[in-house]
Amino acid sequence: MKEQTLTVTEAARGFSDLVNRIRYRGESATLTKNGRAVARLVPIGPPAITGAELAKRWKPGSFLTPKEADDFARDIEKGRRFFKPYVSPWD
């Protein structure tokens, strides 16, 4: 995310452009007054969802069948045998 610093006066003069850059380009800005940071403008993320709302949206019965679960477990084991564990070069 691109960060810029500008004075409150500069932000006020180009406020619409500043908001558009934050919204559409994902930029952020720190506003200063008398040389001190006083605010930070950042794009907002997607709205948060509560556990209760997630539970309402969850489709009942959208789980793996026993055969699908067994096949999935078998695929995981094959992958573990095929790929060697990652070893960090810095350890």
N, CA, C and O atoms as CSV, one atom per row, in Angstrom:
chain,resi,resn,atom,element,x,y,z
A,1,MET,N,N,0.857,-1.161,0.000
A,1,MET,CA,C,0.000,0.000,0.000
A,1,MET,C,C,0.909,1.230,0.000
A,1,MET,O,O,1.808,1.344,0.833
A,2,LYS,N,N,0.674,2.129,-0.918
A,2,LYS,CA,C,1.469,3.350,-1.019
A,2,LYS,C,C,1.033,4.333,0.063
A,2,LYS,O,O,-0.156,4.610,0.224
A,3,GLU,N,N,2.001,4.852,0.795
A,3,GLU,CA,C,1.733,5.792,1.890
A,3,GLU,C,C,2.289,7.155,1.511
A,3,GLU,O,O,3.395,7.256,0.980
A,4,GLN,N,N,1.534,8.182,1.781
A,4,GLN,CA,C,2.013,9.537,1.545
A,4,GLN,C,C,1.754,10.380,2.779
A,4,GLN,O,O,0.854,10.087,3.566
A,5,THR,N,N,2.540,11.418,2.941
A,5,THR,CA,C,2.360,12.348,4.056
A,5,THR,C,C,2.076,13.715,3.476
A,5,THR,O,O,2.781,14.175,2.577
A,6,LEU,N,N,1.045,14.365,3.988
A,6,LEU,CA,C,0.729,15.698,3.525
A,6,LEU,C,C,0.104,16.490,4.660
A,6,LEU,O,O,-0.390,15.925,5.635
A,7,THR,N,N,0.133,17.792,4.516
A,7,THR,CA,C,-0.429,18.646,5.556
A,7,THR,C,C,-1.947,18.622,5.476
A,7,THR,O,O,-2.527,18.252,4.455
A,8,VAL,N,N,-2.575,19.022,6.567
A,8,VAL,CA,C,-4.033,19.100,6.594
A,8,VAL,C,C,-4.519,20.069,5.524
A,8,VAL,O,O,-5.539,19.822,4.882
A,9,THR,N,N,-3.801,21.167,5.328
A,9,THR,CA,C,-4.179,22.151,4.305
A,9,THR,C,C,-4.113,21.532,2.915
A,9,THR,O,O,-5.024,21.724,2.110
A,10,GLU,N,N,-3.041,20.790,2.624
A,10,GLU,CA,C,-2.924,20.127,1.312
A,10,GLU,C,C,-4.060,19.122,1.123
A,10,GLU,O,O,-4.640,19.025,0.042
A,11,ALA,N,N,-4.369,18.379,2.183
A,11,ALA,CA,C,-5.450,17.397,2.095
A,11,ALA,C,C,-6.786,18.081,1.834
A,11,ALA,O,O,-7.589,17.593,1.040
A,12,ALA,N,N,-7.028,19.208,2.498
A,12,ALA,CA,C,-8.288,19.928,2.311
A,12,ALA,C,C,-8.415,20.451,0.893
A,12,ALA,O,O,-9.494,20.390,0.302
A,13,ARG,N,N,-7.333,20.961,0.345
A,13,ARG,CA,C,-7.379,21.523,-1.026
A,13,ARG,C,C,-7.625,20.453,-2.080
A,13,ARG,O,O,-8.258,20.723,-3.100
A,14,GLY,N,N,-7.132,19.241,-1.843
A,14,GLY,CA,C,-7.320,18.174,-2.829
A,14,GLY,C,C,-8.070,16.992,-2.242
A,14,GLY,O,O,-7.770,15.841,-2.559
A,15,PHE,N,N,-9.052,17.272,-1.380
A,15,PHE,CA,C,-9.719,16.217,-0.635
A,15,PHE,C,C,-10.368,15.169,-1.528
A,15,PHE,O,O,-10.208,13.973,-1.284
A,16,SER,N,N,-11.088,15.589,-2.545
A,16,SER,CA,C,-11.771,14.647,-3.427
A,16,SER,C,C,-10.762,13.725,-4.110
A,16,SER,O,O,-10.969,12.513,-4.179
A,17,ASP,N,N,-9.684,14.297,-4.609
A,17,ASP,CA,C,-8.639,13.489,-5.257
A,17,ASP,C,C,-8.001,12.531,-4.252
A,17,ASP,O,O,-7.739,11.372,-4.573
A,18,LEU,N,N,-7.756,13.018,-3.044
A,18,LEU,CA,C,-7.161,12.185,-2.001
A,18,LEU,C,C,-8.064,10.994,-1.683
A,18,LEU,O,O,-7.589,9.860,-1.608
A,19,VAL,N,N,-9.342,11.238,-1.500
A,19,VAL,CA,C,-10.283,10.160,-1.209
A,19,VAL,C,C,-10.324,9.162,-2.360
A,19,VAL,O,O,-10.359,7.954,-2.125
A,20,ASN,N,N,-10.320,9.642,-3.593
A,20,ASN,CA,C,-10.336,8.735,-4.744
A,20,ASN,C,C,-9.083,7.862,-4.791
A,20,ASN,O,O,-9.172,6.671,-5.087
A,21,ARG,N,N,-7.918,8.441,-4.501
A,21,ARG,CA,C,-6.680,7.647,-4.495
A,21,ARG,C,C,-6.723,6.583,-3.402
A,21,ARG,O,O,-6.253,5.463,-3.601
A,22,ILE,N,N,-7.278,6.932,-2.265
A,22,ILE,CA,C,-7.390,5.972,-1.169
A,22,ILE,C,C,-8.367,4.863,-1.532
A,22,ILE,O,O,-8.096,3.685,-1.300
A,23,ARG,N,N,-9.497,5.245,-2.098
A,23,ARG,CA,C,-10.526,4.250,-2.426
A,23,ARG,C,C,-10.139,3.351,-3.587
A,23,ARG,O,O,-10.238,2.128,-3.488
A,24,TYR,N,N,-9.699,3.948,-4.687
A,24,TYR,CA,C,-9.501,3.170,-5.906
A,24,TYR,C,C,-8.094,2.611,-6.068
A,24,TYR,O,O,-7.927,1.584,-6.724
A,25,ARG,N,N,-7.096,3.236,-5.505
A,25,ARG,CA,C,-5.719,2.758,-5.639
A,25,ARG,C,C,-5.220,2.060,-4.383
A,25,ARG,O,O,-4.135,1.478,-4.388
A,26,GLY,N,N,-5.994,2.111,-3.315
A,26,GLY,CA,C,-5.581,1.471,-2.083
A,26,GLY,C,C,-4.469,2.203,-1.351
A,26,GLY,O,O,-3.790,1.617,-0.508
A,27,GLU,N,N,-4.274,3.485,-1.666
A,27,GLU,CA,C,-3.230,4.270,-1.007
A,27,GLU,C,C,-3.692,4.660,0.392
A,27,GLU,O,O,-4.870,4.529,0.725
A,28,SER,N,N,-2.768,5.136,1.199
A,28,SER,CA,C,-3.121,5.686,2.505
A,28,SER,C,C,-2.357,6.983,2.679
A,28,SER,O,O,-1.393,7.242,1.958
A,29,ALA,N,N,-2.785,7.804,3.640
A,29,ALA,CA,C,-2.162,9.114,3.830
A,29,ALA,C,C,-2.091,9.442,5.313
A,29,ALA,O,O,-3.018,9.171,6.076
A,30,THR,N,N,-0.969,10.032,5.699
A,30,THR,CA,C,-0.820,10.568,7.038
A,30,THR,C,C,-0.933,12.073,6.929
A,30,THR,O,O,-0.245,12.698,6.122
A,31,LEU,N,N,-1.803,12.657,7.740
A,31,LEU,CA,C,-2.001,14.108,7.716
A,31,LEU,C,C,-1.215,14.731,8.866
A,31,LEU,O,O,-1.211,14.226,9.989
A,32,THR,N,N,-0.554,15.835,8.555
A,32,THR,CA,C,0.237,16.519,9.575
A,32,THR,C,C,-0.284,17.933,9.786
A,32,THR,O,O,-0.848,18.547,8.880
A,33,LYS,N,N,-0.084,18.435,10.995
A,33,LYS,CA,C,-0.428,19.817,11.330
A,33,LYS,C,C,0.711,20.328,12.205
A,33,LYS,O,O,1.051,19.730,13.226
A,34,ASN,N,N,1.287,21.437,11.784
A,34,ASN,CA,C,2.447,22.004,12.479
A,34,ASN,C,C,3.582,20.978,12.609
A,34,ASN,O,O,4.283,20.929,13.619
A,35,GLY,N,N,3.742,20.170,11.570
A,35,GLY,CA,C,4.843,19.211,11.534
A,35,GLY,C,C,4.622,17.927,12.316
A,35,GLY,O,O,5.514,17.080,12.372
A,36,ARG,N,N,3.456,17.766,12.916
A,36,ARG,CA,C,3.174,16.562,13.710
A,36,ARG,C,C,2.040,15.777,13.073
A,36,ARG,O,O,1.056,16.357,12.616
A,37,ALA,N,N,2.178,14.454,13.043
A,37,ALA,CA,C,1.125,13.597,12.502
A,37,ALA,C,C,-0.106,13.687,13.392
A,37,ALA,O,O,-0.016,13.541,14.611
A,38,VAL,N,N,-1.264,13.930,12.768
A,38,VAL,CA,C,-2.503,14.058,13.536
A,38,VAL,C,C,-3.571,13.046,13.116
A,38,VAL,O,O,-4.492,12.767,13.883
A,39,ALA,N,N,-3.456,12.502,11.921
A,39,ALA,CA,C,-4.468,11.555,11.455
A,39,ALA,C,C,-3.889,10.696,10.346
A,39,ALA,O,O,-2.902,11.051,9.701
A,40,ARG,N,N,-4.529,9.561,10.145
A,40,ARG,CA,C,-4.124,8.676,9.058
A,40,ARG,C,C,-5.384,8.231,8.339
A,40,ARG,O,O,-6.338,7.776,8.972
A,41,LEU,N,N,-5.392,8.360,7.020
A,41,LEU,CA,C,-6.520,7.938,6.197
A,41,LEU,C,C,-6.132,6.659,5.475
A,41,LEU,O,O,-5.111,6.609,4.790
A,42,VAL,N,N,-6.950,5.627,5.631
A,42,VAL,CA,C,-6.674,4.327,5.004
A,42,VAL,C,C,-7.957,3.802,4.379
A,42,VAL,O,O,-9.051,4.150,4.824
A,43,PRO,N,N,-7.835,2.962,3.347
A,43,PRO,CA,C,-9.049,2.373,2.785
A,43,PRO,C,C,-9.643,1.385,3.780
A,43,PRO,O,O,-8.918,0.693,4.494
A,44,ILE,N,N,-10.965,1.329,3.819
A,44,ILE,CA,C,-11.595,0.376,4.723
A,44,ILE,C,C,-11.691,-0.974,4.033
A,44,ILE,O,O,-11.812,-1.053,2.811
A,45,GLY,N,N,-11.636,-2.028,4.824
A,45,GLY,CA,C,-11.746,-3.376,4.288
A,45,GLY,C,C,-13.198,-3.787,4.185
A,45,GLY,O,O,-14.105,-2.982,4.396
A,46,PRO,N,N,-13.405,-5.042,3.861
A,46,PRO,CA,C,-14.777,-5.531,3.795
A,46,PRO,C,C,-15.407,-5.510,5.181
A,46,PRO,O,O,-14.693,-5.582,6.181
A,47,PRO,N,N,-16.712,-5.415,5.257
A,47,PRO,CA,C,-17.354,-5.378,6.570
A,47,PRO,C,C,-17.105,-6.678,7.336
A,47,PRO,O,O,-17.044,-7.759,6.750
A,48,ALA,N,N,-16.965,-6.553,8.637
A,48,ALA,CA,C,-16.734,-7.727,9.477
A,48,ALA,C,C,-18.016,-8.555,9.551
A,48,ALA,O,O,-19.120,-8.029,9.409
A,49,ILE,N,N,-17.852,-9.827,9.772
A,49,ILE,CA,C,-19.004,-10.710,9.903
A,49,ILE,C,C,-18.893,-11.412,11.260
A,49,ILE,O,O,-17.822,-11.880,11.644
A,50,THR,N,N,-19.992,-11.475,11.959
A,50,THR,CA,C,-19.996,-12.116,13.271
A,50,THR,C,C,-20.116,-13.626,13.112
A,50,THR,O,O,-20.499,-14.122,12.052
A,51,GLY,N,N,-19.790,-14.338,14.162
A,51,GLY,CA,C,-19.934,-15.792,14.146
A,51,GLY,C,C,-21.379,-16.204,13.945
A,51,GLY,O,O,-21.663,-17.176,13.245
A,52,ALA,N,N,-22.301,-15.457,14.565
A,52,ALA,CA,C,-23.729,-15.773,14.411
A,52,ALA,C,C,-24.168,-15.604,12.955
A,52,ALA,O,O,-24.918,-16.428,12.430
A,53,GLU,N,N,-23.704,-14.542,12.309
A,53,GLU,CA,C,-24.060,-14.323,10.902
A,53,GLU,C,C,-23.454,-15.411,10.023
A,53,GLU,O,O,-24.107,-15.895,9.098
A,54,LEU,N,N,-22.220,-15.794,10.300
A,54,LEU,CA,C,-21.576,-16.863,9.543
A,54,LEU,C,C,-22.357,-18.165,9.698
A,54,LEU,O,O,-22.554,-18.892,8.724
A,55,ALA,N,N,-22.799,-18.458,10.913
A,55,ALA,CA,C,-23.574,-19.679,11.155
A,55,ALA,C,C,-24.880,-19.667,10.359
A,55,ALA,O,O,-25.309,-20.705,9.855
A,56,LYS,N,N,-25.513,-18.495,10.245
A,56,LYS,CA,C,-26.746,-18.391,9.456
A,56,LYS,C,C,-26.495,-18.663,7.984
A,56,LYS,O,O,-27.324,-19.268,7.303
A,57,ARG,N,N,-25.339,-18.209,7.494
A,57,ARG,CA,C,-25.029,-18.359,6.066
A,57,ARG,C,C,-24.517,-19.750,5.705
A,57,ARG,O,O,-24.564,-20.153,4.543
A,58,TRP,N,N,-24.029,-20.477,6.704
A,58,TRP,CA,C,-23.429,-21.790,6.459
A,58,TRP,C,C,-24.507,-22.747,5.965
A,58,TRP,O,O,-25.570,-22.849,6.575
A,59,LYS,N,N,-24.247,-23.433,4.888
A,59,LYS,CA,C,-25.224,-24.363,4.328
A,59,LYS,C,C,-25.137,-25.694,5.084
A,59,LYS,O,O,-24.079,-26.323,5.102
A,60,PRO,N,N,-26.210,-26.114,5.691
A,60,PRO,CA,C,-26.189,-27.408,6.370
A,60,PRO,C,C,-25.937,-28.528,5.366
A,60,PRO,O,O,-26.414,-28.487,4.232
A,61,GLY,N,N,-25.196,-29.503,5.794
A,61,GLY,CA,C,-24.948,-30.648,4.926
A,61,GLY,C,C,-23.879,-30.408,3.884
A,61,GLY,O,O,-23.753,-31.204,2.953
A,62,SER,N,N,-23.108,-29.347,3.999
A,62,SER,CA,C,-22.068,-29.096,2.998
A,62,SER,C,C,-20.735,-29.687,3.459
A,62,SER,O,O,-19.689,-29.050,3.340
A,63,PHE,N,N,-20.786,-30.904,3.984
A,63,PHE,CA,C,-19.603,-31.582,4.467
A,63,PHE,C,C,-19.215,-32.690,3.499
A,63,PHE,O,O,-19.990,-33.051,2.613
A,64,LEU,N,N,-18.030,-33.221,3.671
A,64,LEU,CA,C,-17.582,-34.325,2.835
A,64,LEU,C,C,-18.307,-35.606,3.222
A,64,LEU,O,O,-18.625,-35.829,4.390
A,65,THR,N,N,-18.558,-36.434,2.233
A,65,THR,CA,C,-19.085,-37.762,2.531
A,65,THR,C,C,-17.943,-38.578,3.127
A,65,THR,O,O,-16.782,-38.190,2.995
A,66,PRO,N,N,-18.243,-39.694,3.778
A,66,PRO,CA,C,-17.154,-40.524,4.318
A,66,PRO,C,C,-16.148,-40.941,3.249
A,66,PRO,O,O,-14.946,-40.957,3.514
A,67,LYS,N,N,-16.614,-41.278,2.046
A,67,LYS,CA,C,-15.693,-41.670,0.970
A,67,LYS,C,C,-14.816,-40.484,0.563
A,67,LYS,O,O,-13.608,-40.637,0.379
A,68,GLU,N,N,-15.431,-39.295,0.424
A,68,GLU,CA,C,-14.655,-38.106,0.071
A,68,GLU,C,C,-13.622,-37.790,1.142
A,68,GLU,O,O,-12.500,-37.395,0.825
A,69,ALA,N,N,-13.990,-37.958,2.406
A,69,ALA,CA,C,-13.057,-37.701,3.505
A,69,ALA,C,C,-11.890,-38.688,3.456
A,69,ALA,O,O,-10.740,-38.299,3.656
A,70,ASP,N,N,-12.184,-39.961,3.190
A,70,ASP,CA,C,-11.114,-40.958,3.074
A,70,ASP,C,C,-10.200,-40.650,1.899
A,70,ASP,O,O,-8.978,-40.740,2.018
A,71,ASP,N,N,-10.795,-40.282,0.754
A,71,ASP,CA,C,-9.987,-39.927,-0.418
A,71,ASP,C,C,-9.109,-38.709,-0.130
A,71,ASP,O,O,-7.943,-38.663,-0.522
A,72,PHE,N,N,-9.683,-37.735,0.553
A,72,PHE,CA,C,-8.935,-36.532,0.901
A,72,PHE,C,C,-7.761,-36.870,1.826
A,72,PHE,O,O,-6.645,-36.392,1.622
A,73,ALA,N,N,-8.020,-37.688,2.835
A,73,ALA,CA,C,-6.953,-38.100,3.759
A,73,ALA,C,C,-5.862,-38.854,3.018
A,73,ALA,O,O,-4.678,-38.661,3.296
A,74,ARG,N,N,-6.241,-39.706,2.084
A,74,ARG,CA,C,-5.261,-40.452,1.282
A,74,ARG,C,C,-4.421,-39.492,0.432
A,74,ARG,O,O,-3.208,-39.665,0.315
A,75,ASP,N,N,-5.063,-38.488,-0.157
A,75,ASP,CA,C,-4.325,-37.498,-0.951
A,75,ASP,C,C,-3.333,-36.719,-0.094
A,75,ASP,O,O,-2.222,-36.427,-0.536
A,76,ILE,N,N,-3.727,-36.387,1.115
A,76,ILE,CA,C,-2.828,-35.668,2.025
A,76,ILE,C,C,-1.615,-36.525,2.340
A,76,ILE,O,O,-0.486,-36.034,2.316
A,77,GLU,N,N,-1.833,-37.788,2.633
A,77,GLU,CA,C,-0.716,-38.689,2.938
A,77,GLU,C,C,0.221,-38.848,1.738
A,77,GLU,O,O,1.441,-38.867,1.900
A,78,LYS,N,N,-0.348,-38.963,0.536
A,78,LYS,CA,C,0.484,-39.051,-0.671
A,78,LYS,C,C,1.346,-37.804,-0.805
A,78,LYS,O,O,2.535,-37.887,-1.112
A,79,GLY,N,N,0.735,-36.649,-0.572
A,79,GLY,CA,C,1.478,-35.398,-0.661
A,79,GLY,C,C,2.593,-35.326,0.366
A,79,GLY,O,O,3.687,-34.853,0.059
A,80,ARG,N,N,2.335,-35.784,1.570
A,80,ARG,CA,C,3.359,-35.766,2.620
A,80,ARG,C,C,4.528,-36.673,2.268
A,80,ARG,O,O,5.678,-36.355,2.572
A,81,ARG,N,N,4.235,-37.812,1.624
A,81,ARG,CA,C,5.334,-38.708,1.226
A,81,ARG,C,C,6.104,-38.145,0.040
A,81,ARG,O,O,7.318,-38.326,-0.053
A,82,PHE,N,N,5.413,-37.468,-0.863
A,82,PHE,CA,C,6.038,-36.957,-2.083
A,82,PHE,C,C,6.917,-35.737,-1.820
A,82,PHE,O,O,8.042,-35.657,-2.314
A,83,PHE,N,N,6.397,-34.783,-1.034
A,83,PHE,CA,C,7.126,-33.542,-0.775
A,83,PHE,C,C,7.940,-33.674,0.504
A,83,PHE,O,O,7.444,-34.146,1.527
A,84,LYS,N,N,9.190,-33.250,0.430
A,84,LYS,CA,C,10.039,-33.264,1.612
A,84,LYS,C,C,9.689,-32.065,2.483
A,84,LYS,O,O,9.304,-31.018,1.963
A,85,PRO,N,N,9.818,-32.202,3.810
A,85,PRO,CA,C,9.532,-31.056,4.687
A,85,PRO,C,C,10.467,-29.892,4.381
A,85,PRO,O,O,11.639,-30.090,4.061
A,86,TYR,N,N,9.948,-28.708,4.481
A,86,TYR,CA,C,10.744,-27.502,4.238
A,86,TYR,C,C,11.756,-27.330,5.358
A,86,TYR,O,O,11.423,-27.428,6.539
A,87,VAL,N,N,12.996,-27.071,4.968
A,87,VAL,CA,C,14.050,-26.801,5.934
A,87,VAL,C,C,14.561,-25.387,5.656
A,87,VAL,O,O,15.041,-25.097,4.560
A,88,SER,N,N,14.457,-24.533,6.631
A,88,SER,CA,C,14.896,-23.149,6.458
A,88,SER,C,C,16.405,-23.106,6.331
A,88,SER,O,O,17.103,-23.750,7.113
A,89,PRO,N,N,16.927,-22.361,5.361
A,89,PRO,CA,C,18.394,-22.232,5.236
A,89,PRO,C,C,19.004,-21.396,6.350
A,89,PRO,O,O,20.226,-21.356,6.491
A,90,TRP,N,N,18.167,-20.721,7.152
A,90,TRP,CA,C,18.682,-19.851,8.215
A,90,TRP,C,C,18.687,-20.523,9.569
A,90,TRP,O,O,19.134,-19.920,10.544
A,91,ASP,N,N,18.204,-21.752,9.663
A,91,ASP,CA,C,18.199,-22.446,10.966
A,91,ASP,C,C,19.522,-23.128,11.206
A,91,ASP,O,O,19.710,-23.762,12.244
